[in-house]
């Protein structure tokens, strides 16, 4: 029997795999990759479809001059009931097929490192893929299918914030009641656990779990907020079009809700969409902003645009001023964003929802802020300052801790194996 298992954090933005030595209970190696896929265009439909994963996907996409199919935030498709499959080079791919490509990429790296074919894994999942239970179950079913397609025969699921808690537990010296906030691209998840460094080898930690919960808001939501407030006016939001003489109507809002959501933009370039936008361009009097929208869709510029949105967001994690700049194929955007606008206008509604959810979560589980010994924040979105301010306000800055924002979940998920395998 092989002594190694994998802990996998399949994320909206990045994915990670930790190799756990089950005999020493130590992590021996970590592999990470952006959760990105690229399919070159004009492929031979008779053979296997070629694709690239992670940074190589970005490189191939840029080298092809944005020709082909580039996919980001695939995790957010998992609970989408209306998504059945997508056609690439004449072949249909389901959500689990796309996810399996990323899982297999990580598995191959780890297998090569060990010189073994490891078929046992603990796989992370958010507390909620979706607040609708039916959609949530659909997402886990699809993730299960993806795990099997990637070559895992035995696998367990662990809540991502619980995985982060197990990672934090190895940093403390005494018992603590800990609130873990795991902020990813798609969700914000919470757990409250009684942690004890003396309990890390206990096979049953069910009594230590006080509460878990989550809300379907994450870093992608904040990117969408920036895009809505500062991006969509450059692509025609608010422009009017004239179908009949003297009768002016605003261009359809569906254009702009779709270009604010990456998982929808992934599947935007269709004949129907192109024709609708072309008509809007004509009926708007050939407004340059609708032309920008045409260019965005037809030249497949979504990834480059959202990278600039992310750059602006990250710029505000340390500074008080950032610039959202995009210069590509005749589209010119330069928007200054202050931390005040970012916090009070752009992402205010979503941050407020997280704030309300957190306070309701504590009340619902009869836990007061004073009961919490420490708050452990992890995930790439935990860098966002308005989000951090919620925890500083409620718990005090001295109790708020952070660790490896990108790998703590994967390592903790791997550590969960001893608990889950003995249940």
N, C-alpha and C positions, 0 to 999 in steps of 0.2 A: 504494500500500500504506500502511495506517494505521501511524503510528509508535508508537501506544499499545497496551499489553496490560494485562490485569488480573491481579493476584495476589490469590487468594481464600483466606481462612482460614475455612472453615465450621466453627464450633465448637459444642460441646454447650450452652454458656451464651451466648456472644456470637459474632458473625460479623463479619469485616472484609474490606474490599476496598481494595487499594492500586492506584492508577493509576501505571504505569511508562512513562516516556518512553524508548523503546528507543534513541533517538539520543544522548541525554545520559546515559542510565542513572541517572536520578534519579526519585524518587517525587514526583509533582506534586500528589496529593491522596489523602486517606484517607476512607473511609466505614465506619461501624460501626453495628451494630444488635444488640439482644438476639435470640437465636434462638427467637423466640416466634411462635405463630400463634393467632388467635382467629377462630372462625366463629360469627356470630350464629345463634340458633335460629329455627325457623319460616320458613325461606327457600323461595322458589318453586323447586321442583325442575326446572322446565322451562328456566330460564336458567342463566347462569353463577353459581357459588356465590360469594358475597361473603366476603371475609376481610380481616384486618388483620395486619400484621407488626410486630414489635418493640415499641417503647414505645406505639405506637398500639393494638396488640393488648391491652396491659395496660389502657389507658384505656377501650377499648370493653368489655372484660370487666368492669371495675368499674362502668361506667355501666349495663351490662345487669343489674347485681346478680347477677353470676356465672351468668347464664343463657346458655347456648350452649356451644361446645366450645373449650376453651383447651388449647394444646399447648406443652410445654416439653421440652427434652432430646431432640429428635427424632433427633439424630445417633446416639443409643444404640439406636435401632430398626434402623439400617442392617444390622447383622450378625445380626439376629433372624430365623432361618429360619421360625419359626412365625407371624411377622407377614406376612400376605399383603396385606391392605388393611384400611381402616377406613371405615365408612359415616358420612357427614355429610350431613344433609338429604336422605337417600335416594340419595346418590351415593357410589360407592366411590373411595377415594383410596389409592394405593400409597405406599410409603415415599418413592420418588423424586419423586412428585407433591408431597409435603409439603416436601421439601428444595428442590425447584425453585422453590417460592414465595418462599423466603428468598433464594436466589441471584438470582432475577429482580428482587426488590425492590432489592438492592444494585446489580445491573447497570443498572437504570433510572436510579438516582440518578447513577451514574458516567457513563452515556451522556448524560444531560441536562447534566451539567457540561461534558462535552467537545463536545456537539453532534454526536455521531457514534454509530454502532451498532458497538460493539467486539465481535468474535466470537472473540477469541483470549484464552486465560487459562491461568494456572498455578494449579492447585487443590491445596491442602494436604490431606494425609491423615495420620492417626497411623501410627506404625510398626506398631502392631497395632490394627485395629478390634476383633479378637477373637483369642484365642490358638489357636482352631481355624482352620486354613488355609482350609477350605471356607467358613466364615462370614466370614472376612476377605475372601476374593475376592468373596463375595456383596455385602458392603458397598461395595467399590470399584465393582462393576458397577452397583449402584444409584446411587452417586454420579455415575458416568459418564452414566447415563440422565438424572439430574437436571440435569446440566450442559447436555446437549443440549436438554432441555425448556426450559431458561432462555435458550436462544438462542446457545450457544457451539458453533461449528463445529469449531474446533481447540483442544484443551486438553491439558495435560500434568499429571501428578501429581508432587508433590514431598513427601517426608517432612517433617512439620512441624518436628521439631527441626533438620533440615538447613536449613530456611528460617530458623529462629532463629539458626543459626550464621552464615549469610550476613549477617544483620542485624548481629550482634555484630562481624563482621570489619571493618565500616566504622568501628568505634570504637577499634581497636587501632593501634599504631604499629610493631609488629614481629611476627615469626612467633610463634605460640603453638599448643600442643597443647591444645585446648579440649574439655571435657565440657559438652554442652548438655543441660539438663533442661527439658523442656517439659511443664508440668503443667496440664492442662485439666480440664473437667468429667467426661470419660469415661475418659481414659487418662493415663498417665505415660510419656513417651517420652524416649529418650536417644540422643545421637549423640556420637561422638568424632571430631573433625576437626582436621587440620593447617590452621590459618588463617594467612593472610598478606595484609596490605593491598595488596601488590604484585600479588596474584593475582586480584583481584576481576573482572578482565576476561578471565581465561583461559577459553576455551570448554570445556575438559575438566578437571573437578575430581575425577574418579573416583579418582585416586591420593591425593588428600587425605582421602578418607573412610576412617577407620580402623575404625569399628564403628558399628552402629545396633541399637537394640532397644527394647522397651517392654513395659508390663504394663497390663492392663485394670483399672486402679484410678485414680480421679481425684476431683475435688471432689464429684461427686454421691455417691461412695462414702462420703465423710466426712459428708455430709448424711444419708445413710441410716443411718450409725452413730449420729448424734445422735438421729434419729427413733426408732431401735430402742430405745436405752437410756433416753431421756427422753420420748419421745412416745407410743410404743405402749401403755405401761401406762394412759394416759388414754383409750385407745380399746379396752380390753378384754383386752389380753394378760395372761394369768394368771387371768382370770375363768372360772369353771366354769359349765357348763350341764347341766341334768338332763333327759335324754330319757325315762328310766324312773324310777319311784320309787326313791330311794336310790342311783341310779347317776349320779354326777357325772363329767363329762369337761371338760377344758379346751377353750375355744373354739378353732377351727382356726387353726393357726399361719399358714396361707396368707393369712388376712386381713391379718396384720401384715407378712409379707414383701412383700405387694403394696403396702401403703400406705407402705412404706419406700423404694419404688422408683418414681421419677416416671414412667419410661417405661411401667411397668405401671399406675400410677394413671391415666395418660392414657386407658386403655381399660377402666376398672374399672366404670363405671356401666352395668350391664346388668341385665336382668330377673332373670337367674339369681343374680347377686351380691346384688341387693336382697332377693330372697326368702330366700336363705341367711342374710343378716344379720338380717332380720326374725325368722326362727325362733330364731336365737341370742338375740335380745333377749327373746323370750317365755320360752324355756327357761332363761335365766339369772335369771329372776325379775324381768325388766325392769330389769336393772342399768344405771345411768346411763352407765357407760363404753361399753357396747354401743350405747346411744342416741347417744353422741358419734360412734361409728363410722357409724351410720346417717346422721346429720346431715352428717358429712364427705363421704360418698359422694353422698347425694341432693341436697345443696346445692352440690356442685361446689367445695368449699373447698380443694382440694389446693394450688393455686397460692399462696393466701394463707398457708396453713400452712407451706409450704416456704420462702416468703420470710422467715418468722420464724425458721425453722431456719437459713437462711443468715445472717440478722442476728446470731444467736448465734455462729455460726462466725467471722464477720468481726470480731465484738467481741473475740474471743480472739486476733486477729492482733496487736493492740496492747496490750490489757489482760489482766489475770490473772483476771478474773471477768466473766461475761456472763450475761444472763438470757434464757431461751427463754420468750417470752410469747405466748400466743394467746388472744384473747377474741373469739369470733364465734359467733353463733347458739346461745348457751347452752353453748358449749364453753369451759371455763376451764382454761388451762394456765399455770403459772408455775414454771419450773425454773431454779434457780441452777446454773451450770456453772463450775467452777474450771479454770484451765489445767492443773492437776495431774490432775484427773479426765479432762479432754479428752485429754491425752497418754497417761496410763497405763491408762485403762480404755476410754474411748469409741472412739477411733480407733486404739488401740494395735495391734490385729491387722493392719489395713491398712497402717499406717506401717511395721510390722515386715516385711510382705511386700515393700514397696517397697525397704526397706533391704537385705533379703536379695537381691532381684533385682539391685540396683545392684552389690553386691559380687560376685555371681556374674558379672554382665556384665563387670566389670573383669577378673576372673580368666580368664574364657572368652576374652577378647581379649588376654590377656597384657599388660595395662596396669596398672601400680601407681599408687596415689594420688600418689606422688612424681613420676611422669612428667607429670602434668597441670599445665599452667601456670596455667589459669584454669577456673573453673566458672561457666557462664552459665545462670541460672535465669530462666525466663519462663513465662507463662500465669497466669491468675487464681488458681489453687490454689497457686502458688509463694509466696503470702503466708502460708500456714499454717505457724506456728512449729515444731511438731514435725517437719514435713517439712524445713524449713531446718536444723534441728539435726542431721539425718543428714549433711548436707554439711559443716557446721561441724566435726563430729566427725572425719570422714574426711579432709577436705582442709585444714582450718583456715579460720577466718573470713575471713582476709585474701585468700584466693584466690577466694572466692565473690562473684560479681558479679550484678547484675540490670539489666534495661533496661525498656523499655516493655512491661509485662506483657501488654497487650491488643493491641498493634499490631506488635510486632517480628516475629511469625511471618508475618503478611500481607506486610510489606515485604520480608522475606527470601525469601519464596516468589516475589514478583514479580521480585526480583533473580536468581532461578534461571532465568529465561527464557533468558538468553543461553547458559547451559549446556545446557538441555534442548532448545532449538530446533535446536542444531547437532549433536546426537548422531546 
